Amino acid sequence: MSSTQPAPTSASTQPTQSTPEENKWQDCTACRLTGAATFSGLGLYALYEANQQGAFAKVRPKGSPRGAPITAAVGVVFIGLGIGRLFV
């Protein structure tokens, strides 16, 4: 008796390869808007708090925290991250 085995198909012998475009993950528009709004809102809040601490005053009030300029810088960074999240 001779046994015949089915020949493998070309699809099973070739490894599947994906292109880099298929591997790139895409965000939905709602995710981008939510992330951008969150970062921007956090940045605006930090700038508001820095303003309350006297970071933008020409003469800082006596007893104002020394970290006010750092709070302002953090606010600017978060606004930048919000803009970056929206467009990148």
C-alpha distances in whole Angstrom, upper triangle without the diagonal:
4,6,10,13,16,19,22,25,28,30,28,28,32,34,37,40,43,47,50,51,49,49,53,54,57,60,61,64,66,64,66,69,69,69,72,74,73,74,77,79,78,80,83,83,84,86,88,88,89,92,93,94,96,93,94,98,101,102,100,101,103,100,97,94,93,89,90,89,86,85,86,84,81,82,81,78,77,78,76,73,73,74,71,69,70,69,66
4,6,10,13,15,18,21,24,27,25,25,28,31,34,37,40,43,47,48,45,46,50,52,54,57,58,62,63,62,63,67,67,66,69,71,71,71,74,76,76,77,80,81,81,83,86,86,87,89,91,91,93,90,92,95,98,99,97,99,100,98,95,91,90,87,88,86,83,83,83,81,78,79,79,75,74,75,73,70,71,71,68,66,67,66,63
4,7,10,12,15,18,22,24,22,22,25,28,30,34,37,40,43,45,42,43,47,48,51,53,55,58,59,58,60,63,63,63,65,68,67,68,71,72,72,74,76,77,77,80,82,82,83,86,87,87,89,87,88,92,94,96,94,95,97,94,91,88,87,83,84,83,80,79,80,77,75,76,75,72,70,72,70,67,67,67,65,62,63,62,60
4,7,9,12,15,18,20,19,19,22,25,27,31,34,37,40,42,39,40,44,45,48,51,52,55,57,56,57,60,61,60,63,65,65,65,68,70,70,71,74,75,75,77,80,80,81,83,85,85,87,85,86,89,92,94,91,93,94,92,89,86,85,81,82,81,77,77,78,75,72,73,73,69,68,69,67,64,64,65,62,60,60,60,57
4,6,9,12,15,17,15,15,19,22,24,27,31,34,37,38,36,37,40,42,44,47,48,52,53,52,54,57,57,57,59,62,61,62,65,66,66,68,70,71,72,74,76,76,77,80,81,82,83,81,82,86,88,90,88,89,91,88,85,82,81,77,78,77,74,73,74,71,69,69,69,66,64,65,64,60,61,61,58,56,57,56,53
4,6,9,12,14,13,13,17,19,21,25,28,31,34,35,33,34,38,39,41,44,45,49,50,49,51,54,54,54,56,59,59,59,62,64,64,65,68,69,69,71,73,74,75,77,79,79,81,79,80,83,86,88,86,87,89,86,83,80,79,75,76,75,72,71,72,69,67,67,67,63,62,63,61,58,58,58,56,53,54,53,51
4,6,9,12,10,10,14,17,19,22,25,28,32,33,31,32,36,37,40,43,44,47,49,48,49,53,53,53,55,58,57,58,60,62,62,64,66,67,68,70,72,73,73,76,77,78,80,77,78,82,84,86,84,86,87,85,82,78,77,74,74,73,70,69,70,67,65,65,65,61,60,61,59,56,56,56,54,52,52,51,49
4,7,8,7,7,10,13,15,19,22,25,28,30,27,28,32,34,36,39,41,44,46,44,46,49,49,49,51,54,54,54,57,59,59,60,63,64,64,66,68,69,70,72,74,74,76,73,74,78,80,82,80,82,83,81,78,75,74,70,71,69,66,66,66,63,61,62,61,58,56,57,55,52,53,53,50,48,49,48,45
4,5,6,7,9,12,14,17,20,22,26,27,25,26,30,31,34,37,38,41,43,42,43,47,47,47,49,52,52,52,55,57,57,58,61,62,62,64,66,67,68,70,72,72,74,71,72,76,78,80,78,80,82,80,76,73,72,69,69,68,65,64,64,62,59,60,59,56,55,55,53,50,51,50,48,46,46,45,43
4,6,5,6,10,11,14,17,19,23,24,22,24,27,29,32,35,36,40,42,40,41,45,46,45,47,50,50,50,53,55,55,56,58,60,60,62,64,65,66,68,70,70,72,69,70,74,76,78,76,78,80,78,74,71,70,66,67,65,62,62,62,59,57,58,57,53,52,53,51,48,48,48,45,43,44,43,40
4,6,6,8,9,12,14,17,21,22,19,21,24,26,28,32,33,36,38,37,38,41,42,42,44,46,46,47,49,51,52,53,55,57,57,59,61,62,63,65,67,67,69,66,67,71,73,75,73,75,77,75,71,68,67,63,64,62,59,59,59,56,54,54,54,51,49,50,48,45,45,45,42,40,41,40,37
4,6,7,9,13,15,19,22,23,21,22,25,27,29,33,34,38,39,38,39,42,43,42,44,47,47,47,50,52,52,53,56,57,57,59,61,62,63,65,67,67,69,66,67,71,73,75,73,75,77,74,71,68,67,63,64,63,60,59,59,57,54,55,54,51,50,51,49,46,46,46,43,41,42,41,38
4,6,9,12,16,19,22,24,21,22,26,28,31,34,36,39,41,39,41,44,45,44,46,49,48,48,51,53,53,54,57,58,58,60,63,63,64,66,68,68,70,67,68,72,74,76,74,76,77,75,72,69,67,64,64,63,60,60,60,57,55,56,55,51,50,51,49,46,47,47,44,42,43,42,39
4,6,9,12,15,18,20,18,19,23,25,28,31,33,36,38,37,38,41,42,41,43,46,46,46,48,50,50,51,54,55,55,57,60,60,61,63,65,65,67,64,65,69,71,73,71,73,74,72,69,66,65,61,62,60,57,57,57,54,52,53,52,48,47,48,46,43,44,44,41,39,40,38,36
4,6,10,13,16,18,16,16,20,22,25,28,30,34,36,34,35,38,39,38,40,43,42,42,45,47,47,48,51,52,52,54,56,57,57,60,62,62,63,61,62,65,67,69,67,69,71,69,66,62,61,57,58,57,53,53,53,51,48,49,48,45,44,45,43,40,41,41,38,36,37,36,33
4,7,10,13,15,12,13,17,19,22,25,27,30,32,31,31,35,35,34,36,39,39,39,42,44,44,45,48,49,49,51,53,54,55,57,59,59,61,58,59,63,65,67,65,67,68,66,63,60,59,55,56,54,51,51,51,48,46,47,46,42,41,42,40,37,38,38,35,33,34,33,30
4,7,10,12,10,10,14,17,19,23,25,28,31,29,29,33,34,32,34,37,37,37,40,42,42,43,45,47,47,48,51,52,52,55,57,57,58,55,56,60,62,64,62,64,66,64,61,58,56,53,53,51,49,48,48,45,43,44,43,40,39,40,37,34,35,35,32,30,31,30,27
4,7,8,6,7,10,13,16,19,22,25,27,25,26,29,30,29,31,34,34,34,36,39,39,39,42,44,44,45,48,49,49,51,53,54,55,52,53,57,59,61,59,61,63,61,58,55,54,50,50,48,46,45,45,42,40,41,40,37,36,36,34,31,32,31,28,27,28,26,23
4,5,5,7,9,12,15,18,21,24,26,25,24,28,29,28,29,33,33,32,35,37,37,38,40,42,42,44,46,47,47,50,52,52,53,50,51,55,57,59,57,60,61,60,56,53,52,49,49,47,44,44,43,41,39,39,38,35,34,34,32,29,30,29,26,25,26,24,21
4,5,5,6,10,12,16,19,21,24,22,22,25,27,25,26,30,30,29,31,34,34,34,37,39,39,40,43,44,44,46,48,49,50,47,47,51,53,55,54,56,58,56,53,50,48,45,45,43,40,40,40,37,35,36,34,31,30,31,28,26,27,26,23,22,23,21,18
4,5,5,9,10,14,16,19,22,20,20,23,25,23,24,28,28,28,30,33,33,33,36,38,38,39,42,43,43,45,47,48,49,46,46,50,52,54,53,55,57,56,52,50,48,45,45,43,40,40,39,37,35,35,33,31,30,30,27,25,25,24,21,20,21,19,16
4,6,8,10,14,16,19,21,20,20,23,25,24,25,28,29,29,31,33,34,34,37,38,39,40,43,44,44,46,48,49,50,48,48,52,54,56,55,57,59,57,53,51,50,46,46,44,42,41,41,38,36,36,35,32,31,31,29,26,26,26,23,21,22,20,18
4,6,9,13,16,19,21,19,19,23,23,22,24,27,27,27,29,32,32,32,35,37,37,38,41,42,42,44,46,47,48,45,46,50,52,54,52,54,56,54,51,48,47,43,43,42,39,38,38,36,34,34,33,30,29,29,27,24,25,25,22,20,21,20,17
4,6,10,13,16,18,16,16,19,20,19,20,24,24,23,26,28,28,29,32,33,33,35,37,38,39,41,43,44,45,42,43,46,49,51,49,51,53,51,48,45,44,40,40,39,36,35,35,33,30,31,29,27,25,26,24,21,21,21,18,16,17,16,13
4,7,10,13,15,13,13,17,17,16,18,21,21,21,23,25,26,27,29,31,31,33,35,36,37,39,41,41,43,40,41,45,47,49,47,49,51,49,46,43,42,39,38,37,34,33,33,31,29,29,28,25,23,24,22,19,19,19,17,14,15,15,12
4,7,9,12,10,10,14,15,14,15,18,19,19,21,23,24,25,27,29,30,31,33,35,35,37,39,40,42,39,39,43,46,48,46,48,50,48,45,42,42,38,37,36,34,33,32,30,28,27,27,24,22,22,21,18,17,17,15,12,13,12,11
4,6,8,6,7,10,11,11,12,15,16,16,18,20,21,22,24,26,27,28,30,32,33,34,36,37,39,36,37,41,43,45,44,45,47,46,42,40,39,36,35,34,32,30,30,28,26,25,24,22,20,20,19,16,15,15,13,10,10,11,10
4,6,5,6,9,10,11,12,14,16,17,18,20,22,23,24,26,27,29,30,32,33,35,36,38,39,37,38,41,44,46,44,46,48,47,43,41,41,37,36,35,33,31,31,30,27,26,26,24,21,21,20,18,16,16,15,12,11,12,12
4,5,5,6,9,10,11,12,14,16,16,18,20,21,22,24,26,27,28,30,31,33,34,36,37,35,35,39,41,44,42,44,46,45,41,40,40,36,35,34,32,30,29,28,26,24,24,22,20,19,19,16,14,14,14,11,9,11,12
4,5,5,6,9,10,10,12,14,15,16,18,20,21,22,24,25,26,28,30,31,33,34,36,34,34,38,41,43,41,42,45,43,40,38,38,35,33,33,31,29,28,28,25,23,23,22,19,18,19,17,14,15,15,12,10,13,14
4,6,5,6,8,10,11,12,14,15,17,18,20,21,23,24,26,27,29,30,32,33,35,33,33,37,40,42,40,41,43,42,38,36,36,33,31,31,29,27,26,26,23,21,22,20,17,17,17,14,12,14,13,10,9,12,12
4,5,5,6,8,10,11,12,14,15,16,18,20,21,22,24,26,27,28,30,32,33,31,31,35,37,40,38,39,42,40,37,35,35,31,30,29,27,25,24,23,21,19,19,18,15,14,14,12,9,10,10,6,6,8,9
4,6,5,6,8,10,10,12,14,15,16,18,20,21,22,24,25,26,28,30,31,30,29,33,36,38,36,38,40,39,35,34,34,30,29,28,27,24,23,23,21,19,18,18,15,13,14,12,9,10,11,8,6,10,12
4,6,5,6,9,10,10,12,14,15,16,18,20,21,22,24,26,27,29,30,29,29,32,35,37,35,37,39,37,34,32,32,29,28,27,26,23,23,22,20,18,18,17,14,13,15,12,10,12,13,9,9,13,14
4,5,5,6,8,10,11,12,14,15,17,18,20,21,23,24,26,27,29,27,28,31,34,36,34,35,37,36,32,30,30,27,25,25,23,21,20,20,17,15,16,14,11,11,12,9,7,10,10,7,8,11,12
4,5,5,6,8,10,11,12,14,15,16,18,20,21,22,24,26,27,25,25,29,31,34,32,33,36,35,31,29,29,26,24,23,22,19,19,18,16,14,14,13,9,8,9,7,4,6,8,5,5,9,11
4,6,5,6,8,10,10,12,14,15,16,18,20,21,22,24,26,24,24,27,30,32,31,32,35,33,30,28,28,25,23,23,22,19,18,18,16,13,14,14,10,9,11,10,7,9,11,9,9,12,14
4,6,5,6,9,10,11,12,14,15,17,18,20,21,23,24,23,24,27,30,32,30,31,33,31,28,26,26,23,22,22,20,17,17,17,14,12,14,13,9,9,12,10,7,11,12,10,11,14,15
4,5,5,6,9,10,11,12,14,15,16,18,20,21,23,21,21,25,28,30,28,29,31,30,26,24,24,21,19,19,17,15,14,14,11,9,10,9,5,6,8,6,5,8,10,8,10,13,14
4,5,5,6,9,10,10,12,14,15,16,18,20,21,19,19,23,26,28,26,28,30,29,25,24,24,21,19,18,17,14,13,13,11,8,9,9,6,5,8,7,5,7,10,10,10,13,15
4,5,5,6,9,10,10,12,14,15,16,18,20,19,19,22,26,27,25,26,29,28,24,23,23,20,18,18,17,14,14,15,12,9,11,12,8,8,11,11,8,11,14,13,13,16,18
4,5,5,6,9,10,11,12,14,15,17,19,17,18,21,25,26,24,25,27,25,22,20,20,17,16,16,14,11,11,12,9,7,10,10,7,8,11,10,9,12,14,13,15,18,19
4,5,5,6,9,10,10,12,14,15,17,15,15,19,22,24,22,23,25,24,20,19,19,16,14,13,12,9,9,9,7,4,6,7,5,5,8,9,8,11,13,13,14,17,18
4,5,5,6,9,10,10,12,14,15,14,14,17,21,22,21,22,25,24,20,19,19,17,14,14,14,11,9,11,10,6,8,10,8,7,11,12,10,12,15,16,16,19,20
4,5,5,6,9,10,11,12,14,14,15,17,21,22,20,20,23,22,18,17,18,15,13,14,13,10,10,12,10,7,10,12,10,10,14,14,13,16,18,18,19,22,23
4,5,5,6,9,10,11,12,11,13,16,19,20,18,19,21,19,16,14,15,12,10,10,10,6,6,9,7,5,8,10,9,10,13,13,13,16,18,18,19,22,23
4,5,5,6,9,10,11,9,10,13,16,18,16,17,20,19,15,14,15,12,9,9,10,7,5,8,8,5,7,10,10,10,13,14,14,16,18,19,20,22,24
4,5,5,6,9,10,10,10,13,16,17,15,16,19,18,15,14,16,14,10,12,13,9,8,12,11,9,11,14,13,12,16,17,16,18,21,21,22,25,26
4,5,5,6,9,9,11,13,16,17,14,14,17,15,12,11,13,11,8,10,11,7,8,11,11,9,12,14,14,14,17,18,18,20,23,23,24,27,28
4,5,5,6,5,8,10,13,14,11,13,15,14,10,9,10,8,5,7,8,6,5,9,10,8,11,13,13,14,17,18,19,20,22,23,25,27,28
4,5,5,5,6,8,11,12,10,11,15,14,11,11,13,12,8,9,12,9,8,12,13,11,13,16,16,16,18,20,20,22,24,25,26,28,29
4,5,8,9,10,13,13,11,10,13,13,9,10,13,12,9,11,13,11,11,14,15,13,16,18,18,18,21,23,22,24,27,27,28,31,32
4,6,9,9,12,12,8,8,10,9,6,7,9,9,6,9,11,9,10,13,14,13,16,18,18,19,22,23,23,25,27,28,30,32,33
4,6,5,9,8,6,7,10,10,7,8,10,10,7,9,12,11,10,14,15,14,16,19,20,20,22,24,24,26,28,29,30,32,33
4,6,9,9,7,9,12,12,9,9,9,9,5,5,9,8,7,10,12,12,13,16,17,17,19,21,22,23,25,27,28,30,31
4,7,9,8,11,14,15,12,12,12,12,9,8,12,11,9,12,14,13,13,17,18,17,19,22,22,23,25,27,28,29,31
4,5,6,8,12,13,11,13,13,14,11,11,14,14,12,15,18,16,17,20,22,21,23,26,26,27,29,31,31,33,34
4,6,9,12,15,13,15,15,16,13,13,16,17,15,17,20,19,19,22,24,23,25,28,28,29,31,33,34,35,36
4,6,9,12,11,13,13,15,13,13,17,17,16,19,21,21,21,24,26,26,27,30,31,31,33,35,36,38,39
4,6,9,7,9,10,12,10,11,14,15,14,17,19,19,20,23,24,24,26,28,29,30,32,34,35,36,38
4,6,6,9,11,13,11,14,17,16,16,19,21,21,22,25,26,26,28,30,31,32,34,36,37,39,40
4,6,9,11,14,13,15,18,18,18,21,23,23,25,27,28,29,31,33,33,35,37,38,39,41,42
4,6,9,12,11,14,16,16,18,20,21,22,24,26,27,28,30,31,32,34,36,37,38,40,41
4,6,9,8,11,13,13,14,17,18,18,20,22,23,24,26,28,28,30,32,33,35,37,37
4,5,6,9,10,10,12,14,15,16,18,20,21,22,24,25,27,29,30,31,33,35,35
4,6,7,8,10,11,13,14,16,17,19,20,22,23,24,26,28,29,30,32,34,34
4,6,5,6,9,10,11,12,14,15,17,19,20,21,23,25,26,27,29,31,31
4,5,5,6,9,10,11,13,14,15,17,19,20,21,23,24,26,27,29,30
4,5,5,6,9,10,11,12,14,15,17,18,20,21,22,24,26,27,28
4,5,5,6,9,10,10,12,14,15,16,18,20,21,22,24,26,26
4,5,5,6,9,10,11,12,14,15,17,19,20,21,23,25,25
4,5,5,6,9,10,11,12,14,15,17,18,20,21,23,24
4,5,5,6,9,10,11,12,14,16,16,18,20,21,22
4,5,5,6,9,10,10,12,14,15,16,18,20,20
4,5,5,6,9,10,11,13,14,15,17,19,20
4,5,5,6,9,10,11,12,14,16,17,18
4,5,5,6,9,10,10,12,14,16,16
4,5,5,6,9,10,10,12,14,15
4,5,5,6,9,10,11,13,14
4,5,5,6,9,10,11,12
4,5,5,6,9,10,10
4,5,5,6,9,10
4,5,5,6,8
4,5,5,6
4,6,6
4,6
4
